[in-house]
Amino acid sequence: MNLTARDIIIQPLITEKTNAAMARGTYTFRVHPSATKAQVHNAIEEIFKVRVVKVNTMNVRGKPRRYGLRVGRTRNWKKAIVTLAPGQRIPFFEGV
């Protein structure tokens, strides 16, 4: 499967926990389920023009949900936690 950098990075995850991690140079993204660590590494460097030191990925299971009488679940998805080199920042996230 031939994915571009914009296909790999789906959206940033902004929560209280990830906001605190941004101060330490760690950013969290929702990524394509078939993306590898190397692909995420290259995509972040290409899109944001920063130097990536480490990438951790994890598969997140969908949560059970009720829709009236039916029981279903949300989709499974993949999360990537990206650590940047010391002194590097992604200006897109500043002030969020």
N, C-alpha and C positions, 0 to 999 in steps of 0.2 A: 504494500500500500504506500503510495507516494504522497506524503503529507507535507504541506508548507508550514512555515513557522506560525502563521496565523491560524492554521487548522489545529495545530498541536495545543496552543494555549487558548483555552476556551474563555475563561474569565478569572479575575483575581478574587480571592476570598478575603473579605474584610469583616472581621469580628473583633471583639475585645481582646481575645487571646492572640490573634494574628497581628493586631495593631501593636501590642506590647512587644511581639517578636520583631517587628519592623525596626524598632529602636536598636536591636542587636544585629541588624543587617540580614534578617531572614524573612523571606516573602513566601506567601502561599498562593497557589494557583489551582484551579480546576483544569485538568488537562484531558486530552483525548485518551480513551481507555486503552488503545493499543500503542501509545507512545512509550518509548524507552527513556531511561535516564539520560542517555547521550543525546537523544532528539530534543528532550526538554532543555538540556544544557545549551545546545546550539540555538534553539529557538529564543530563549531568554537573552542570550548574548546578541543575537541578530536584531531582535525587536527593540530592546532597551539600551543597547550599546554599553553594557557593563560586563565585568569579569566575574564569572560564576566559579565558586570554589567547590561546592558540594550540592548534590541533588538527592533528596530522599523522596521516594514515591510510595503510595499505599492505595490499595483498592478499598473503597468505602462501600459497604453493603447498604442497599436501600432499606428504609424503615417501613414497618408495617403501617398501613393506613386503612381506615374504614371509609367507604363511600356508601352511605345509607346502610343497607343490609349486606352489601358486598364487602369482602375483606380483600385488600390488594396490598401492594407495596410500591414505594417509589423506586426509581431506577438506581442501579448500581453505578458508581462513578469513580474516577481516579483523581487523587489529590497529589500534588507535588509541592514539597517544601524546599525552597531554593536558598542557599546561603551564598552571599556575595563576598568578594574580597574586602578586607578591612578598608574603610574609607569610601567604599562604593555605595551609592544610593540610587534608587529609582525615583526620579523627580515626580513621576505620575502619581505616586502615593503620598507625597508630602502634603500635609494639611487635611488628610482624610480622617 
